[in-house]
Every structure is written in C-alpha cells, then in structure tokens.
Amino acid sequence: MTNKRYPFIVFDWDGTLADSTGVIKRALQRSAEDLGYPIPTDTQAAFIIGMGLRPALEHAIPTLKESDLLPLTDRYRHHFMAGENEIFLFDGVTDMLAALKARGHWLAVATGKSRKGLDRAFETLGLREYFVASRCGDEGFAKPHPGMLNALFDETGMTAADTVLIGDTTHDLQLAENAGTAAIGVTYGAHHPELLEAHRNLTLVDSVSALRNYLEANA
C-alpha cells in the first residue's frame, strides 16, 4: 500500500454510502411532533445528519427540555427503525468498495450512528466484509471532534497523511480538518453543495460513479 497516495479511505455512512437522509429527516420530524415540539424543517433536519444523536436532537430542537431528551430519543429510534426497510445503498456503492479493496486500500467507516445501528446496517446491506475498522457516535466524541478518526488511526496503525475521509456533510469535512486528513465531499447526500464548498476538500463529487472514478485516478 506504500505506493498509494491514500491507502486508508474512511467513509461516512448515512448520506454517503446509504440513502437514508429521507428516513432520518422524517424520524426527527415525527419524534418532535410526538412530544409537542416545533417540527424541524427539511433543511434543519438534514443539517443534523452525521452528528451524534444527543447533539443532533439538541441542535434541531433548541427548546428541548432535559427531561424530554430520553423520551425524544426513544421516539426517534422508533420512527427510524420503522423506516429502515426503506434505506438502500446508493447505486454503485458495493462495486466501488469491492474495487477499492481489490486495489489494496484499507476501508473504514466513521459515523454518527450507534454501534448497534451500524452493525444492523452492515448485516442488512451486506457491507461488513469490506471494512477493516469502524467507529460510531456512541463510542467516544461525536463529529467534528477528531477523536473518531484518531481512534481509527490507533486501531489500524494508519496516519492522517495516509487518509482521505469521504462524507456528505460539513460535520464530516470539519472532522477531516480537525484530524489533519484530506477530504472529499459528496453532494448527493444531506448538505447542500454550497455548504460543503466552504470547507477544505480535495474535490466535490455528485455521484458514486464520479467518486469511484476520482478515487481510482487520485488515491
């Protein structure tokens, strides 16, 4: 792997590999409605994707009472799991991961999902075999704190210089900045391209096929 510019490729999950943005937004909006809080707009709901669950709920519902945090979390998980069967991989994801693995890259996931949620997604969508490591939002600091990537470096022996992070939100790009890694933004997920453009990144891509082409040419 020493001849590769980025031997370690770390992917966000929701909105980058899995087309789950709609399910997450709807789960947040319905859980807020259940508890009588103002319903976040689609833009407000999309912004929190990739964050840890507690900071996401607190950001989307600024008036959230501490006593309602657990009930809201329970309602969110209820609505999310009710919609999980609507979540699919973006077209071309499996082929891209297989090709990158075959080229000798080490692949990992850095996600705001819980460990249980990611393990369930691995089994449902069949991607576990492609990743050498993963780090979840309930296993330490949430994005954009660099702890998530630092934990992956500790586990794999890779370094920031070896790594490119790929994600669909500003939280992902800020994580890369804070950890000192390169980053690629995908514009087909949760955050609008103009938000991603405001952060340091190698490039922005608008499809999985464009992402694969860029990685095969440049990573």
C-alpha positions as CSV (number, residue, x, y, z in Angstrom):
1,M,0.0,0.0,0.0
2,T,3.0,2.3,0.2
3,N,2.6,3.3,-3.5
4,K,-0.8,4.8,-2.9
5,R,-1.5,8.4,-2.1
6,Y,-4.3,7.5,0.3
7,P,-4.0,3.8,1.4
8,F,-6.7,4.4,4.1
9,I,-10.1,5.5,2.9
10,V,-12.7,6.4,5.6
11,F,-16.4,6.7,4.6
12,D,-19.2,8.3,6.4
13,W,-22.3,6.1,6.3
14,D,-25.7,8.0,6.1
15,G,-26.0,10.1,3.0
16,T,-22.6,8.8,1.7
17,L,-23.0,5.1,1.3
18,A,-26.6,4.6,2.4
19,D,-29.5,6.6,1.0
20,S,-31.0,7.2,4.4
21,T,-31.4,11.0,4.5
22,G,-35.2,10.9,4.0
23,V,-35.8,8.4,6.7
24,I,-33.6,10.3,9.2
25,K,-35.4,13.6,8.5
26,R,-38.8,12.0,8.8
27,A,-37.9,10.3,12.1
28,L,-36.7,13.5,13.6
29,Q,-39.8,15.5,12.5
30,R,-42.2,12.8,13.7
31,S,-40.5,12.4,17.1
32,A,-40.6,16.2,17.6
33,E,-44.3,16.2,16.7
34,D,-44.9,13.3,19.2
35,L,-43.6,15.4,22.1
36,G,-45.3,18.6,21.0
37,Y,-42.2,20.5,19.9
38,P,-42.0,22.6,16.8
39,I,-41.3,20.4,13.8
40,P,-37.9,21.0,12.2
41,T,-37.9,21.9,8.5
42,D,-36.4,19.6,6.0
43,T,-33.3,21.9,5.9
44,Q,-33.0,21.9,9.7
45,A,-33.5,18.1,9.9
46,A,-31.0,17.4,7.2
47,F,-28.3,19.6,8.8
48,I,-28.0,17.3,11.9
49,I,-27.3,14.2,9.9
50,G,-23.9,12.8,10.8
51,M,-23.9,14.3,14.3
52,G,-24.2,12.2,17.4
53,L,-27.8,11.6,18.4
54,R,-27.9,13.8,21.5
55,P,-26.2,16.9,19.9
56,A,-28.4,16.4,16.8
57,L,-31.6,16.4,18.8
58,E,-30.5,19.4,20.8
59,H,-29.5,21.3,17.7
60,A,-32.7,20.6,15.8
61,I,-34.9,21.4,18.8
62,P,-33.3,24.3,20.7
63,T,-36.1,24.4,23.2
64,L,-35.7,20.7,24.2
65,K,-36.0,20.1,27.9
66,E,-33.5,17.8,29.6
67,S,-36.4,15.8,30.9
68,D,-37.6,15.1,27.3
69,L,-34.3,14.0,25.9
70,L,-34.8,10.3,26.7
71,P,-38.4,10.2,25.5
72,L,-37.5,12.1,22.3
73,T,-34.6,9.7,21.7
74,D,-36.9,6.7,22.1
75,R,-39.4,8.2,19.7
76,Y,-36.7,9.0,17.2
77,R,-35.4,5.4,17.3
78,H,-38.9,4.1,17.0
79,H,-39.6,6.1,13.8
80,F,-36.2,5.5,12.4
81,M,-36.4,1.7,12.8
82,A,-40.0,1.8,11.3
83,G,-38.4,3.3,8.1
84,E,-35.2,1.2,8.0
85,N,-36.6,-1.1,5.3
86,E,-36.7,2.0,3.0
87,I,-32.9,2.5,3.2
88,F,-30.8,1.3,0.4
89,L,-27.3,1.7,-0.8
90,F,-26.6,4.3,-3.4
91,D,-26.2,2.8,-6.9
92,G,-22.6,1.6,-7.4
93,V,-21.5,1.5,-3.7
94,T,-20.9,-2.2,-3.5
95,D,-18.9,-2.3,-6.7
96,M,-16.9,0.7,-5.7
97,L,-16.0,-0.8,-2.3
98,A,-15.0,-4.1,-3.9
99,A,-12.8,-2.4,-6.4
100,L,-11.1,-0.2,-3.8
101,K,-10.5,-3.2,-1.6
102,A,-9.1,-5.2,-4.6
103,R,-6.7,-2.4,-5.2
104,G,-5.3,-2.8,-1.7
105,H,-6.9,0.1,0.1
106,W,-7.9,-0.3,3.7
107,L,-11.5,0.9,4.1
108,A,-13.3,2.1,7.3
109,V,-16.4,3.8,8.5
110,A,-16.7,6.9,10.7
111,T,-20.4,7.5,11.5
112,G,-22.7,9.3,13.9
113,K,-24.8,6.1,14.1
114,S,-24.8,4.0,17.2
115,R,-22.8,0.8,17.2
116,K,-26.0,-1.3,17.2
117,G,-27.3,0.8,14.3
118,L,-24.2,0.3,12.2
119,D,-24.0,-3.4,13.0
120,R,-27.6,-3.8,11.9
121,A,-26.9,-1.8,8.7
122,F,-23.8,-3.9,8.0
123,E,-25.9,-7.1,8.2
124,T,-28.9,-5.7,6.3
125,L,-27.0,-4.1,3.5
126,G,-24.2,-6.7,3.4
127,L,-21.1,-4.4,3.6
128,R,-19.2,-5.7,6.7
129,E,-16.6,-7.6,4.7
130,Y,-15.3,-4.5,3.0
131,F,-14.2,-2.6,6.2
132,V,-11.2,-3.2,8.4
133,A,-12.5,-0.9,11.1
134,S,-15.3,1.4,12.1
135,R,-16.1,4.0,14.7
136,C,-19.5,5.1,15.9
137,G,-21.1,8.1,17.5
138,D,-21.7,6.4,20.8
139,E,-18.1,5.2,21.2
140,G,-16.4,8.5,22.0
141,F,-16.5,12.0,20.8
142,A,-19.0,12.9,18.1
143,K,-18.1,14.7,14.8
144,P,-16.5,17.0,14.2
145,H,-14.2,16.2,17.1
146,P,-11.1,14.4,15.7
147,G,-11.4,11.6,18.2
148,M,-13.3,9.4,15.8
149,L,-10.5,9.4,13.3
150,N,-7.8,9.2,15.9
151,A,-9.4,6.0,17.2
152,L,-9.3,4.5,13.7
153,F,-5.6,5.5,13.4
154,D,-4.9,3.8,16.7
155,E,-6.7,0.7,15.7
156,T,-5.2,0.3,12.2
157,G,-1.8,1.9,12.5
158,M,-2.6,4.4,9.7
159,T,-1.9,8.1,10.0
160,A,-3.6,11.3,9.0
161,A,-1.3,11.6,6.0
162,D,-2.4,8.1,4.8
163,T,-6.1,9.0,5.0
164,V,-8.9,10.5,3.0
165,L,-12.3,11.0,4.5
166,I,-15.4,11.0,2.4
167,G,-18.7,12.4,3.6
168,D,-21.8,14.4,2.7
169,T,-21.9,16.9,5.5
170,T,-20.0,19.8,6.9
171,H,-19.6,17.7,10.1
172,D,-17.6,15.2,8.0
173,L,-15.4,17.9,6.4
174,Q,-14.8,19.6,9.7
175,L,-13.8,16.2,11.2
176,A,-11.2,15.8,8.5
177,E,-9.9,19.3,9.1
178,N,-9.6,18.7,12.8
179,A,-7.8,15.4,12.3
180,G,-5.5,16.7,9.6
181,T,-6.7,14.4,6.9
182,A,-7.7,15.1,3.3
183,A,-11.4,15.1,2.5
184,I,-13.8,14.6,-0.4
185,G,-17.4,15.9,-0.2
186,V,-20.3,14.2,-1.9
187,T,-23.2,16.4,-3.0
188,Y,-25.9,13.8,-3.3
189,G,-26.4,13.5,0.5
190,A,-27.7,15.7,3.3
191,H,-25.9,19.0,2.9
192,H,-26.2,21.4,0.0
193,P,-23.0,21.8,-2.2
194,E,-22.5,25.5,-1.1
195,L,-22.1,24.4,2.5
196,L,-19.5,21.8,1.5
197,E,-17.7,24.3,-0.7
198,A,-16.9,26.4,2.3
199,H,-14.6,23.8,3.7
200,R,-11.2,22.4,2.7
201,N,-11.6,19.4,0.5
202,L,-9.9,17.7,-2.5
203,T,-13.0,17.8,-4.6
204,L,-16.8,17.6,-4.6
205,V,-18.5,14.8,-6.5
206,D,-22.1,14.4,-7.4
207,S,-22.5,10.6,-7.7
208,V,-20.9,7.4,-6.6
209,S,-19.6,6.7,-10.1
210,A,-17.8,10.1,-10.0
211,L,-16.4,9.3,-6.6
212,R,-15.1,5.9,-7.7
213,N,-13.5,7.5,-10.8
214,Y,-11.8,10.2,-8.7
215,L,-10.5,7.7,-6.2
216,E,-9.2,5.3,-8.8
217,A,-7.4,8.2,-10.5
218,N,-6.1,10.0,-7.5
219,A,-6.0,7.8,-4.4
